[in-house]
Amino acid sequence: MTDPNRRRRSQRGLSHDEKDLWRALTRDVQPLPGREDLAGPESVPPEPAPMPAAVRATPALPPPQPPAPRPASSLPALHHGATPGVDRRNADRLKKGRMAIDGRIDLHGMTQEAAHSALIAFLHRCYEADRRCVLVITGKGRDSEGRGIGVLRAAVPRWLNEGSLRQRILAFSHAQPRDGGEGALYVLLKRRRQ
């Protein structure tokens, strides 16, 4: 069964503007030998038609741009204890708290906005100073309904997966009890490229 709308479209023919555009596009085209009769009288105008204003006004395309750097979103999301791109020895050392802690920041008691800003500034400073393993203390906290996970404890892993922070972080894991347990994170930073 054929679509009645399609039949109408194919029977409507070309508008005057469409014919002018077609002539302008095909004026330099020469038919293949022995195919002149298939070209039809309308497809080759007796004299070159002026190019429509819409075609003349089309700006040239800009040159292709080099590929953009890989966005953070294309990096795998980090989770507690997940260590993509970290060798097994260093992953175990991170999880067991056996890496030297090169810096620490205590966020608990701060508002989300203040904690977010402080964390970004701290991690950027640590990265620039080539510090590898840092301790981020969130506190265990409670949510607004008194349940066992605090706002900062839930927010910090999300923040570590955002934009420029994610590009500088290899892994993070809950700290050992002596360093704050589930109220703190060990964060392993990438080495700074020279």
SULCORUR-V548571 format. One record per residue. N is the residue number from 1. PSI is psi as a letter, one per 30 degrees, with the letter a starting at -180 (* if undefined). BURIAL is 1 if it has 9 or more other ideal C-beta (glycine too) atoms within 8 Angstrom, else 0. Layout:
N|PSI|BURIAL ; N|PSI|BURIAL
This chain:
1|k|0 ; 2|l|0 ; 3|k|0 ; 4|e|0 ; 5|e|0 ; 6|e|0 ; 7|e|1 ; 8|e|0 ; 9|e|0 ; 10|f|0 ; 11|f|0 ; 12|f|0 ; 13|a|0 ; 14|k|0 ; 15|l|0 ; 16|e|0 ; 17|e|0 ; 18|e|0 ; 19|e|1 ; 20|e|1 ; 21|e|1 ; 22|e|1 ; 23|e|1 ; 24|e|1 ; 25|f|0 ; 26|g|1 ; 27|f|1 ; 28|g|0 ; 29|k|0 ; 30|k|0 ; 31|l|0 ; 32|l|0 ; 33|k|0 ; 34|f|0 ; 35|g|0 ; 36|e|0 ; 37|f|0 ; 38|f|0 ; 39|e|0 ; 40|l|0 ; 41|f|0 ; 42|f|0 ; 43|f|0 ; 44|j|0 ; 45|l|0 ; 46|e|0 ; 47|l|0 ; 48|k|0 ; 49|k|1 ; 50|k|0 ; 51|k|0 ; 52|k|1 ; 53|e|0 ; 54|e|0 ; 55|e|1 ; 56|e|0 ; 57|f|0 ; 58|k|0 ; 59|l|0 ; 60|k|0 ; 61|k|0 ; 62|l|0 ; 63|l|0 ; 64|k|0 ; 65|k|0 ; 66|l|0 ; 67|k|0 ; 68|l|0 ; 69|l|0 ; 70|k|0 ; 71|l|0 ; 72|e|1 ; 73|f|0 ; 74|f|0 ; 75|k|0 ; 76|k|0 ; 77|k|0 ; 78|k|1 ; 79|l|0 ; 80|k|0 ; 81|f|0 ; 82|k|0 ; 83|i|1 ; 84|k|0 ; 85|g|0 ; 86|k|1 ; 87|l|0 ; 88|e|0 ; 89|e|0 ; 90|e|1 ; 91|e|1 ; 92|e|1 ; 93|e|1 ; 94|e|1 ; 95|e|1 ; 96|g|0 ; 97|h|1 ; 98|g|0 ; 99|k|1 ; 100|k|0 ; 101|j|1 ; 102|f|0 ; 103|l|1 ; 104|k|0 ; 105|k|1 ; 106|j|0 ; 107|f|1 ; 108|k|1 ; 109|f|0 ; 110|l|1 ; 111|l|0 ; 112|e|1 ; 113|e|0 ; 114|e|0 ; 115|e|1 ; 116|e|1 ; 117|e|0 ; 118|e|1 ; 119|e|1 ; 120|e|1 ; 121|e|0 ; 122|e|1 ; 123|e|1 ; 124|e|1 ; 125|e|0 ; 126|e|1 ; 127|e|1 ; 128|f|0 ; 129|g|0 ; 130|h|0 ; 131|k|1 ; 132|e|0 ; 133|k|1 ; 134|l|1 ; 135|k|1 ; 136|j|1 ; 137|j|1 ; 138|f|1 ; 139|l|1 ; 140|e|1 ; 141|a|1 ; 142|l|0 ; 143|a|1 ; 144|f|0 ; 145|g|0 ; 146|g|0 ; 147|l|0 ; 148|g|0 ; 149|k|1 ; 150|l|1 ; 151|e|1 ; 152|e|1 ; 153|e|1 ; 154|e|1 ; 155|e|1 ; 156|e|1 ; 157|e|1 ; 158|e|0 ; 159|e|1 ; 160|f|1 ; 161|g|1 ; 162|k|1 ; 163|b|0 ; 164|f|1 ; 165|e|1 ; 166|e|1 ; 167|f|1 ; 168|f|1 ; 169|k|1 ; 170|e|0 ; 171|l|1 ; 172|l|1 ; 173|l|1 ; 174|k|1 ; 175|l|1 ; 176|l|0 ; 177|e|0 ; 178|f|0 ; 179|g|1 ; 180|f|1 ; 181|b|1 ; 182|f|0 ; 183|g|1 ; 184|l|1 ; 185|k|1 ; 186|k|1 ; 187|k|1 ; 188|j|1 ; 189|l|1 ; 190|l|0 ; 191|k|0 ; 192|k|0 ; 193|k|0 ; 194|*|0
